[in-house]
Amino acid sequence: MEESAVQSVVIEQQKKISMTCVESVDAFTAQQIGLTLTGGGRAIISGEGLKIINFSKSNGNFCAAGKVDGVKFADKKMKIAKRLFG
């Protein structure tokens, strides 16, 4: 996927989140999902009862359901332990 691709995030009624430009799912629990974005950035989705519905590595589309409380974005330098538990 090109680094110049436009990233989008859609949260529907705090029950579903969809993202584009996702390179990989690094870790997940029912409370947090850690993602690597194309270009090396990171995203952390927090909430309750989170479940990954769909992830396509080939086109970068990601979808999860549950109670979505928020999304944090970080640069590629942040370590995974600090991102998830920091």
N, C-alpha and C positions, 0 to 999 in steps of 0.2 A: 504494500500500500504506500502511496506517495506521502511524504511528510507534509506537503502543501494541502492535503485533504482537509476539509472543514469538519471540525469535531462538533457534534451536537449531543446535548443531554436533555431528555424529556422526562419529567416526573409527573405521573398521572395520579392526582388525588392522594398523594402519599402512599399509594398502594403498588405502584409499578414504576420502574425506572428503565429507560432505554438509552443506550449510548452508542456512538459510532467512534471509529478510530481506536479501538481497543486491541492491543497487541497480545496481551495474555492476562489470565486470572492468576494472581500470585498466591492468594490465600483467601479462604472464606470460612466464616462461621455464621450462625444465625443472627449475629449482631453486627458483623462487619465483613465487607468484601473488598479486598485489595486488588487493584488493577494496574497494569502497565499500559500506558497509552503510546501510540505511535509518536516517534520523536523523543522518547525516553521519559516523558512526564509520568506522573502517578496520580491515581484517584483512589479515594477511600470512601466507600458508601457505608453509612451507619444506619442502624435501625433495629427492628425486632422481627423475628421470624423470616429472615431473608432467605430466599431460595433462588438459585440461578435457573432461569427458564430456558435461555438460549445463549450460546456463544459460538460465533463463527470466526475462527482464526483467519480464514481465507479472505473475508471481507471486512472484518473488524467490528461486526455488529454484536452487541451485548444486551441482554434483557434479564432483569431480576424482578421478583415480586416479594411482597411482605410490607411491613410498615417502614417506609423510608423516612428517616429523620433528617438526613443531610448528606452532602457530598463535599469532601475536601480534596483540593488539588495541591500537589507538591511537585517540586522539580526532581530530576532524576538522581540527585545526590542523597536524598533522605533514605536512611536504612529501613528495611522492612520491619524490624522489631520496634523501632521508634514510631513508624507510621501506624502500626496496628495497636500498639499498647502504650505509646508515648503520651 
